[in-house]
Amino acid sequence: MTQSDRRGLDPNPDANRDPLTGKPGSHPVGTAAGAVAGAVAAGAAAGTLAAGPVGTVVGAAAGAIVGGLAGKGIAEMIDPTVEDRYWKDNYSSRPYVTSGASYNDYGPAYRYGYETYPKYHGRTFDDVEADLSRDWEDVKGSSRLTWNEAKYATKDSFQRISDAVERATPGDSDRDGK
């Protein structure tokens, strides 16, 4: 047992540990986002097929399980440390970044893109922009960007993850015809 283990400190704080099991690789945000999306979709489908409230409840439960697993799988593909490093190294070369701008302004927009992708997996940025714009003020932290300025960085990051998921999964996971 290491000194940090005895003190209760995680020797690898970037391991995204599961709060219940302590195992690395936990992505509660992605799991929850996938669960909600799956529950809504499956609940609606099951409710329609079963033509009743019982079918909707059963469908929602099944959809939550399947959606949660899908969301967790996608979230596990996203390494926030890697994404943050990529955007720190590349933000200044992007065409929408104003001259002399700080990463402190654009960083939250990039993070917003890659953190919300699992919730909206299978949809395009254009399809979800209204939802994202509505919540920007709540998530932007110290960024000085308005949504009209931040949306390009958010879209860039969202699309980077979408492209990575598309390459890693068979078929047309983002339904863009490619």
C-alpha positions as CSV (number, residue, x, y, z in Angstrom):
1,M,0.0,0.0,0.0
2,T,1.5,3.4,-1.0
3,Q,1.6,6.4,1.3
4,S,-1.1,8.1,-0.7
5,D,-3.4,5.0,-0.5
6,R,-3.0,5.0,3.3
7,R,-4.0,8.7,3.5
8,G,-7.1,8.0,1.3
9,L,-5.7,10.1,-1.6
10,D,-6.1,8.8,-5.1
11,P,-2.6,8.3,-6.6
12,N,-4.1,8.8,-10.0
13,P,-6.8,11.5,-9.8
14,D,-7.3,11.4,-13.6
15,A,-8.6,7.8,-13.5
16,N,-12.3,8.9,-13.4
17,R,-12.9,6.4,-10.6
18,D,-16.4,5.0,-10.1
19,P,-17.8,6.5,-6.8
20,L,-19.2,3.1,-5.7
21,T,-16.6,0.6,-6.8
22,G,-13.5,2.7,-7.0
23,K,-12.6,1.2,-10.4
24,P,-11.1,3.5,-13.0
25,G,-13.0,4.5,-16.1
26,S,-16.2,5.8,-14.5
27,H,-18.0,8.4,-16.6
28,P,-21.2,9.2,-14.6
29,V,-22.1,12.2,-16.7
30,G,-22.0,10.2,-19.9
31,T,-23.8,7.3,-18.3
32,A,-26.5,9.5,-17.0
33,A,-26.9,11.4,-20.2
34,G,-27.1,8.1,-22.2
35,A,-29.6,6.8,-19.7
36,V,-31.9,9.8,-20.0
37,A,-31.7,9.8,-23.8
38,G,-32.3,6.1,-24.0
39,A,-35.2,6.3,-21.5
40,V,-36.9,9.0,-23.5
41,A,-36.5,7.2,-26.9
42,A,-37.3,3.7,-25.7
43,G,-40.1,4.9,-23.4
44,A,-41.8,6.7,-26.3
45,A,-41.4,3.7,-28.6
46,A,-42.6,1.2,-26.0
47,G,-45.5,3.3,-25.0
48,T,-46.5,3.6,-28.6
49,L,-46.3,-0.1,-29.2
50,A,-47.9,-1.2,-25.9
51,A,-50.4,1.7,-26.2
52,G,-50.4,2.4,-22.5
53,P,-48.7,3.7,-19.4
54,V,-47.3,0.3,-18.4
55,G,-45.6,0.0,-21.7
56,T,-44.1,3.4,-21.4
57,V,-42.7,2.6,-17.9
58,V,-41.2,-0.7,-19.0
59,G,-39.8,0.9,-22.2
60,A,-38.3,3.7,-20.2
61,A,-36.6,1.4,-17.8
62,A,-35.1,-0.8,-20.6
63,G,-34.1,2.3,-22.5
64,A,-32.4,3.8,-19.5
65,I,-30.3,0.7,-19.1
66,V,-29.3,0.5,-22.8
67,G,-28.9,4.2,-23.1
68,G,-26.8,4.4,-20.0
69,L,-24.4,1.7,-21.3
70,A,-24.2,3.5,-24.6
71,G,-23.5,6.9,-23.0
72,K,-20.9,5.3,-20.7
73,G,-19.2,3.7,-23.7
74,I,-19.0,7.0,-25.6
75,A,-17.9,8.9,-22.5
76,E,-15.1,6.4,-21.9
77,M,-13.8,7.2,-25.4
78,I,-13.4,10.9,-24.3
79,D,-10.3,11.7,-22.2
80,P,-10.8,15.2,-20.8
81,T,-7.1,15.6,-20.2
82,V,-6.3,14.7,-23.8
83,E,-9.0,17.0,-25.1
84,D,-8.0,19.9,-23.0
85,R,-4.3,19.5,-24.0
86,Y,-5.3,19.3,-27.7
87,W,-7.3,22.5,-27.6
88,K,-4.7,24.4,-25.6
89,D,-2.2,23.5,-28.2
90,N,-4.4,24.3,-31.2
91,Y,-7.0,26.9,-30.2
92,S,-5.0,29.9,-31.4
93,S,-4.9,28.5,-35.0
94,R,-8.7,28.3,-35.3
95,P,-10.3,30.8,-37.7
96,Y,-12.9,32.0,-35.1
97,V,-10.4,32.8,-32.4
98,T,-9.8,36.6,-32.1
99,S,-6.3,37.9,-32.2
100,G,-4.7,37.9,-28.7
101,A,-7.5,35.9,-27.2
102,S,-6.8,33.7,-24.1
103,Y,-7.4,30.0,-23.8
104,N,-9.2,30.9,-20.6
105,D,-12.0,32.3,-22.7
106,Y,-12.2,29.4,-25.2
107,G,-11.4,26.5,-22.9
108,P,-14.8,26.4,-21.4
109,A,-16.4,26.3,-24.8
110,Y,-14.3,23.4,-25.9
111,R,-15.0,21.6,-22.7
112,Y,-18.7,22.2,-23.2
113,G,-18.5,20.6,-26.6
114,Y,-16.8,17.4,-25.6
115,E,-18.7,17.0,-22.3
116,T,-22.1,17.3,-23.9
117,Y,-21.5,15.1,-26.9
118,P,-22.5,11.8,-25.1
119,K,-25.8,13.4,-24.2
120,Y,-26.5,14.2,-27.8
121,H,-24.8,11.3,-29.5
122,G,-26.4,10.6,-32.8
123,R,-27.5,14.2,-33.4
124,T,-25.6,16.9,-35.2
125,F,-24.4,20.1,-33.5
126,D,-26.9,22.1,-35.5
127,D,-29.7,19.9,-34.1
128,V,-28.7,20.6,-30.5
129,E,-27.4,24.2,-30.7
130,A,-30.5,25.7,-29.3
131,D,-30.2,23.5,-26.2
132,L,-26.5,24.3,-25.8
133,S,-27.0,28.0,-26.3
134,R,-29.7,28.1,-23.6
135,D,-27.3,26.6,-21.0
136,W,-24.1,28.5,-22.0
137,E,-24.4,31.2,-19.3
138,D,-24.6,28.5,-16.6
139,V,-21.5,26.6,-17.7
140,K,-19.2,29.2,-19.1
141,G,-17.4,29.9,-15.8
142,S,-14.9,32.7,-16.2
143,S,-15.1,32.8,-20.0
144,R,-15.9,36.3,-21.4
145,L,-17.4,34.8,-24.6
146,T,-21.0,35.3,-25.5
147,W,-22.7,32.2,-27.0
148,N,-22.4,33.7,-30.5
149,E,-18.6,33.8,-30.0
150,A,-18.3,30.5,-28.0
151,K,-20.5,28.4,-30.3
152,Y,-17.8,27.9,-32.9
153,A,-15.4,26.5,-30.4
154,T,-18.1,24.3,-28.9
155,K,-19.0,23.0,-32.3
156,D,-15.4,22.4,-33.2
157,S,-15.0,20.3,-30.0
158,F,-18.3,18.5,-30.4
159,Q,-17.5,17.6,-34.0
160,R,-14.0,16.4,-33.1
161,I,-15.6,13.9,-30.7
162,S,-18.3,13.0,-33.2
163,D,-15.6,12.2,-35.8
164,A,-13.7,10.1,-33.3
165,V,-16.8,8.1,-32.3
166,E,-17.7,7.6,-36.0
167,R,-14.2,6.2,-36.7
168,A,-14.3,3.9,-33.7
169,T,-17.8,2.5,-34.3
170,P,-19.1,0.5,-37.2
171,G,-21.9,2.0,-39.4
172,D,-23.0,5.6,-39.5
173,S,-23.3,6.4,-35.8
174,D,-23.8,10.1,-36.3
175,R,-26.3,9.6,-39.2
176,D,-24.4,12.0,-41.5
177,G,-24.3,9.5,-44.4
178,K,-20.5,8.8,-44.0
